[in-house]
Amino acid sequence: MTVQPQAGGPAAVPATLRPDVRADVASRPPIGGTVSRVLQFTVLSIATLIFVFPFVWLFSASLKTRQTVYGNSLFEMPLHFENYSRVFEIAPVATWFMNSILVGVAAATAVTFSSALVAFAFAYFRFPFRNVLFGLVLATMMLPGAVVMIPNFLIWDTLGWTNTLVPLWASNLFGSAFYIFLLRQFFLGLPRELFEAARVDGASYPRMWWSIAMPLTRAALIVVFIFELKASWTDLMKPLIFIRDMALFTLPQGLQSLVSRFNPTSGGQGEFQYVMAASVVITLPMIVMFFLAQRYFVEGIATTGSKG
């Protein structure tokens, strides 16, 4: 008996076949779906190799000598793991690492809570010119960083806080326009009835923000924290403007000083294997952080993108 396949689906299973045979045929995936999955896996594998290769090359270069650091081969024997201990001896990398952790955590924490507070106000309260004020907040994102660079320096210099770590994170206490927009979109998706019920029970506005809005937006808050921690961790411009004491350097500024120190054009010996080792030290914490927070990161991006 011949059975014509159904349009848009797998072929029908003849009813005359034994039950075990029919179940086996029905459970087989369609050939087109298998080919599609193989193609997707191949494309994703190639993309993964493209993105991972720069870090693999960086790690391999950190294990080479001065003569072979820019060689074509990835790993040359013997591997010089002593380059990592050596870079901690020739520069206060441990101090720079602690400075970066302090500045990064402080900056990410400050901008997360301050932006969430402003975003909740724009999402929950109804007041005149609310949309106009929100538009002005968004308009600040169009200001180039160079425009506010000198005014910021003059403010912190007047306060006497240049050559300290304070200017590297304290400006985040006033929030960020991008994060305010991101969190506001998330707050708008929360049922307003939750807050109305809390008001009936006598909850204050700060209590509603802290006990209702913040727990329900945990994924988005983690995304904001990760974004700002990464931005602060890799920021070079602010430390170059405000920091002069080597003991206060962050990792990017310290890495820049190592490049200048070993550059042959400025009298160095070209020992860039130590620069590569320091670069691995800078990069590895961000990779570990992403893997630890990957679930919240993906959840926050997907959920925030679905809010209108």
Backbone torsions as a table, in degrees:
resi	resn	phi	psi	omega
1	MET	NA	129.5	-178.0
2	THR	-100.1	130.9	-179.5
3	VAL	-117.4	123.8	179.4
4	GLN	-74.1	139.7	178.5
5	PRO	-68.1	147.8	176.8
6	GLN	-76.4	144.1	-180.0
7	ALA	-67.1	130.5	175.9
8	GLY	78.5	8.3	-178.8
9	GLY	-148.4	-179.9	-179.7
10	PRO	-70.5	162.6	-179.7
11	ALA	-65.1	145.0	178.2
12	ALA	-69.6	149.8	-178.6
13	VAL	-92.0	125.0	179.7
14	PRO	-58.1	137.0	-178.1
15	ALA	-73.6	-15.5	-177.8
16	THR	-79.3	-11.6	179.4
17	LEU	-72.5	156.4	177.1
18	ARG	-62.4	152.9	-177.8
19	PRO	-58.4	-39.3	-178.8
20	ASP	-68.4	-35.2	178.2
21	VAL	-69.5	-42.5	178.9
22	ARG	-60.5	-41.6	-179.9
23	ALA	-65.0	-37.8	179.9
24	ASP	-67.7	-41.4	-180.0
25	VAL	-66.6	-42.8	-178.0
26	ALA	-66.4	-30.0	-176.8
27	SER	-82.4	-10.6	-179.5
28	ARG	-71.3	131.7	178.3
29	PRO	-69.6	147.6	177.6
30	PRO	-62.9	148.8	-177.0
31	ILE	-62.6	-39.0	-179.9
32	GLY	-62.0	-39.6	178.4
33	GLY	-65.8	-37.1	178.5
34	THR	-65.5	-44.3	178.7
35	VAL	-62.1	-40.8	179.6
36	SER	-62.5	-43.0	179.5
37	ARG	-65.4	-38.1	178.2
38	VAL	-64.2	-42.7	178.8
39	LEU	-64.2	-42.7	178.5
40	GLN	-61.9	-44.3	179.3
41	PHE	-62.7	-39.2	179.7
42	THR	-65.5	-46.6	-179.4
43	VAL	-62.9	-44.0	179.8
44	LEU	-65.4	-36.5	178.5
45	SER	-65.4	-42.5	178.6
46	ILE	-64.2	-43.8	178.8
47	ALA	-62.8	-38.7	178.4
48	THR	-63.0	-44.1	178.4
49	LEU	-62.1	-38.8	180.0
50	ILE	-63.9	-41.0	-177.9
51	PHE	-78.2	-30.6	-176.6
52	VAL	-83.5	-27.7	-173.7
53	PHE	-57.1	-43.0	179.3
54	PRO	-57.7	-39.4	178.8
55	PHE	-70.2	-37.7	177.0
56	VAL	-62.2	-43.6	177.9
57	TRP	-64.0	-41.0	178.6
58	LEU	-60.8	-44.5	-179.8
59	PHE	-64.8	-41.3	179.6
60	SER	-66.9	-38.8	179.1
61	ALA	-65.4	-30.0	179.2
62	SER	-70.9	-12.9	-179.0
63	LEU	-104.8	11.8	-178.8
64	LYS	-104.6	179.7	176.9
65	THR	-95.8	176.2	-179.9
66	ARG	-61.7	-36.2	-176.8
67	GLN	-74.2	-28.9	-172.9
68	THR	-111.7	8.0	-172.8
69	VAL	-61.9	-31.7	-179.8
70	TYR	-105.2	23.0	178.7
71	GLY	-70.5	163.7	-177.6
72	ASN	-77.4	-30.9	-178.8
73	SER	-72.7	147.8	-177.0
74	LEU	-75.5	-59.8	-175.9
75	PHE	-120.5	118.5	178.4
76	GLU	-110.8	131.8	179.0
77	MET	-83.7	142.6	-3.1
78	PRO	-80.6	156.5	178.2
79	LEU	-84.6	130.9	-174.3
80	HIS	-100.5	80.0	177.7
81	PHE	-69.8	-14.7	178.7
82	GLU	-67.9	-12.5	176.7
83	ASN	-59.9	-32.2	-178.5
84	TYR	-71.9	-43.5	177.1
85	SER	-68.3	-32.7	-179.5
86	ARG	-67.7	-38.6	-178.1
87	VAL	-67.9	-28.6	175.9
88	PHE	-74.6	-20.3	178.6
89	GLU	-85.0	-35.5	-175.3
90	ILE	-85.9	-11.8	-179.9
91	ALA	-150.2	151.1	179.8
92	PRO	-77.0	61.6	-176.3
93	VAL	-64.7	-35.6	179.1
94	ALA	-62.5	-40.5	177.0
95	THR	-65.5	-42.8	177.4
96	TRP	-62.5	-36.7	179.8
97	PHE	-64.4	-44.9	178.8
98	MET	-65.7	-38.6	177.0
99	ASN	-62.0	-41.6	179.6
100	SER	-65.7	-40.1	177.8
101	ILE	-63.3	-45.5	-179.6
102	LEU	-61.2	-49.1	-178.2
103	VAL	-66.8	-43.2	-177.3
104	GLY	-63.7	-46.9	-179.6
105	VAL	-66.6	-42.5	179.6
106	ALA	-64.6	-43.9	-179.8
107	ALA	-65.5	-43.6	-178.8
108	ALA	-67.6	-41.3	179.0
109	THR	-65.2	-44.6	-178.2
110	ALA	-63.0	-47.3	-176.3
111	VAL	-72.4	-29.2	179.0
112	THR	-66.1	-49.3	-176.8
113	PHE	-74.4	-40.4	-179.2
114	SER	-67.6	-42.1	178.8
115	SER	-67.5	-37.6	178.4
116	ALA	-65.0	-36.6	179.3
117	LEU	-66.0	-45.5	179.2
118	VAL	-67.8	-41.0	-179.8
119	ALA	-63.2	-39.1	178.5
120	PHE	-64.6	-38.9	178.4
121	ALA	-63.2	-43.2	179.5
122	PHE	-70.0	-28.2	-177.5
123	ALA	-84.9	-35.2	-172.0
124	TYR	-95.9	-46.6	-172.2
125	PHE	-79.7	147.8	174.0
126	ARG	-114.3	114.5	-178.2
127	PHE	-148.0	159.2	-177.4
128	PRO	-60.5	142.6	176.9
129	PHE	62.3	25.7	179.9
130	ARG	-62.5	-46.8	-178.5
131	ASN	-67.0	-33.5	178.1
132	VAL	-65.6	-45.1	179.2
133	LEU	-64.7	-39.0	178.1
134	PHE	-65.3	-37.6	175.9
135	GLY	-63.6	-36.6	177.0
136	LEU	-66.4	-37.4	176.8
137	VAL	-62.2	-45.0	179.4
138	LEU	-66.4	-31.2	-178.9
139	ALA	-65.0	-24.6	179.2
140	THR	-65.4	-18.9	177.8
141	MET	-70.1	-17.3	179.7
142	MET	-85.3	-6.0	178.1
143	LEU	-76.9	124.5	175.6
144	PRO	-63.8	148.2	179.7
145	GLY	-60.9	-30.3	-179.4
146	ALA	-66.5	-24.2	-178.5
147	VAL	-67.8	-39.4	-176.2
148	VAL	-98.2	0.9	-176.4
149	MET	-63.1	-51.1	-178.4
150	ILE	-68.6	-45.2	176.0
151	PRO	-57.6	-40.3	178.0
152	ASN	-61.9	-43.3	179.6
153	PHE	-63.1	-42.2	-179.5
154	LEU	-64.0	-37.9	178.9
155	ILE	-64.0	-50.6	-177.8
156	TRP	-69.0	-31.8	177.0
157	ASP	-68.6	-38.3	176.8
158	THR	-63.9	-37.5	178.0
159	LEU	-75.0	-10.5	179.4
160	GLY	78.5	24.2	-175.8
161	TRP	-111.5	14.8	170.7
162	THR	-71.7	157.4	-174.3
163	ASN	60.0	31.3	170.1
164	THR	-132.1	169.9	179.6
165	LEU	-82.6	-9.2	-175.4
166	VAL	-60.0	-47.8	-178.5
167	PRO	-63.0	-16.9	-177.3
168	LEU	-75.8	-18.3	-178.1
169	TRP	-134.6	-22.4	-171.6
170	ALA	-67.5	-28.0	179.1
171	SER	-64.3	-20.0	178.4
172	ASN	-72.4	-10.3	176.8
173	LEU	-65.6	-16.4	-179.8
174	PHE	-98.1	9.7	175.4
175	GLY	82.4	177.2	178.8
176	SER	-135.0	133.9	-176.8
177	ALA	-60.0	-41.3	-179.1
178	PHE	-64.9	-44.8	-179.5
179	TYR	-69.8	-33.3	175.5
180	ILE	-62.1	-44.7	177.3
181	PHE	-62.6	-44.3	-178.3
182	LEU	-60.9	-47.9	-176.9
183	LEU	-73.8	-33.2	177.7
184	ARG	-61.3	-42.6	178.0
185	GLN	-60.6	-33.9	179.1
186	PHE	-73.3	-43.7	179.6
187	PHE	-62.7	-33.6	179.7
188	LEU	-63.9	-22.7	179.4
189	GLY	-84.3	-5.8	178.5
190	LEU	-79.8	140.8	179.0
191	PRO	-62.4	126.3	179.9
192	ARG	-67.0	-22.6	-179.8
193	GLU	-61.9	-30.0	177.9
194	LEU	-60.9	-43.6	-178.7
195	PHE	-73.9	-35.2	177.6
196	GLU	-64.8	-41.0	177.2
197	ALA	-64.3	-38.8	178.4
198	ALA	-65.8	-36.4	177.4
199	ARG	-65.2	-38.7	177.8
200	VAL	-63.1	-36.0	179.3
201	ASP	-78.7	-0.8	175.7
202	GLY	94.1	13.6	179.7
203	ALA	-73.7	139.6	176.6
204	SER	-80.3	168.0	179.2
205	TYR	-62.9	-44.9	176.0
206	PRO	-60.2	-36.1	178.4
207	ARG	-67.2	-39.2	176.7
208	MET	-62.2	-41.2	179.6
209	TRP	-65.4	-44.7	-173.9
210	TRP	-78.2	-40.1	-172.0
211	SER	-94.2	-20.7	-177.8
212	ILE	-115.1	-57.0	-173.8
213	ALA	-67.6	-45.1	-176.0
214	MET	-65.2	-46.7	178.6
215	PRO	-63.2	-34.2	-178.1
216	LEU	-75.9	-13.1	179.8
217	THR	-115.1	29.2	-176.6
218	ARG	-58.8	-43.5	-178.2
219	ALA	-61.7	-43.8	179.6
220	ALA	-67.1	-37.2	178.6
221	LEU	-64.7	-37.8	177.8
222	ILE	-66.0	-37.9	176.9
223	VAL	-61.4	-46.1	178.7
224	VAL	-60.9	-43.7	-179.8
225	PHE	-61.2	-44.3	-179.0
226	ILE	-65.7	-45.0	179.8
227	PHE	-57.2	-47.9	-175.5
228	GLU	-73.2	-35.3	176.9
229	LEU	-62.3	-42.7	177.8
230	LYS	-65.2	-42.5	180.0
231	ALA	-63.7	-41.7	179.1
232	SER	-70.4	-36.9	-177.9
233	TRP	-63.8	-35.2	-176.5
234	THR	-101.2	3.4	-176.4
235	ASP	-73.0	127.6	177.0
236	LEU	-110.4	-29.8	-172.9
237	MET	-64.0	-49.6	-178.1
238	LYS	-60.6	-48.6	177.4
239	PRO	-58.8	-37.2	178.6
240	LEU	-64.2	-31.1	-178.5
241	ILE	-79.6	-42.4	-168.2
242	PHE	-103.5	-21.2	-171.0
243	ILE	-108.4	131.7	175.6
244	ARG	-121.1	-28.4	-178.7
245	ASP	-78.7	126.6	-178.2
246	MET	-60.9	-30.0	-179.8
247	ALA	-68.2	-14.9	-180.0
248	LEU	-104.0	3.2	-179.4
249	PHE	-60.7	145.6	165.4
250	THR	-91.5	174.8	-175.2
251	LEU	-61.9	-44.8	177.9
252	PRO	-61.3	-40.8	179.0
253	GLN	-68.8	-37.7	176.0
254	GLY	-64.6	-39.4	177.2
255	LEU	-63.7	-39.3	177.7
256	GLN	-63.4	-37.5	177.8
257	SER	-68.4	-33.6	176.9
258	LEU	-68.0	-38.9	177.9
259	VAL	-61.8	-43.2	178.3
260	SER	-66.2	-35.5	-177.6
261	ARG	-68.9	-40.0	-175.6
262	PHE	-95.1	-4.8	-179.1
263	ASN	-67.4	124.5	-179.7
264	PRO	-60.6	-28.2	-179.7
265	THR	-69.0	-18.0	178.1
266	SER	-113.8	23.2	175.0
267	GLY	95.5	3.9	179.8
268	GLY	-81.1	175.2	-178.0
269	GLN	-100.2	5.6	179.1
270	GLY	70.9	29.2	-179.5
271	GLU	-85.2	66.9	-174.9
272	PHE	-77.2	-6.3	174.8
273	GLN	-63.8	-29.2	176.2
274	TYR	-73.1	-33.9	175.3
275	VAL	-64.9	-39.9	178.3
276	MET	-65.4	-39.5	178.2
277	ALA	-64.1	-42.3	177.4
278	ALA	-65.0	-34.7	178.0
279	SER	-65.3	-38.3	176.4
280	VAL	-63.9	-40.9	178.3
281	VAL	-60.4	-36.4	179.2
282	ILE	-73.1	-39.8	-172.5
283	THR	-79.1	-37.8	-171.7
284	LEU	-59.3	-42.7	179.7
285	PRO	-59.7	-36.0	178.8
286	MET	-67.3	-37.2	178.0
287	ILE	-66.1	-44.4	179.4
288	VAL	-63.5	-41.8	-179.3
289	MET	-62.4	-41.7	-179.5
290	PHE	-64.4	-42.1	-179.7
291	PHE	-66.3	-36.1	179.2
292	LEU	-69.3	-35.2	-176.7
293	ALA	-107.2	18.5	-173.8
294	GLN	-61.9	-40.9	-177.7
295	ARG	-62.1	-46.3	179.1
296	TYR	-68.2	-34.9	-179.1
297	PHE	-63.2	-50.6	-179.4
298	VAL	-65.7	-41.1	179.6
299	GLU	-62.6	-42.6	-179.5
300	GLY	-66.0	-42.0	179.0
301	ILE	-64.7	-46.4	-177.2
302	ALA	-66.5	-43.3	-177.3
303	THR	-70.7	-41.2	179.2
304	THR	-64.2	-37.6	179.9
305	GLY	-68.3	-20.9	-179.4
306	SER	-89.4	-4.9	-178.3
307	LYS	-86.7	139.5	177.8
308	GLY	-105.5	NA	NA
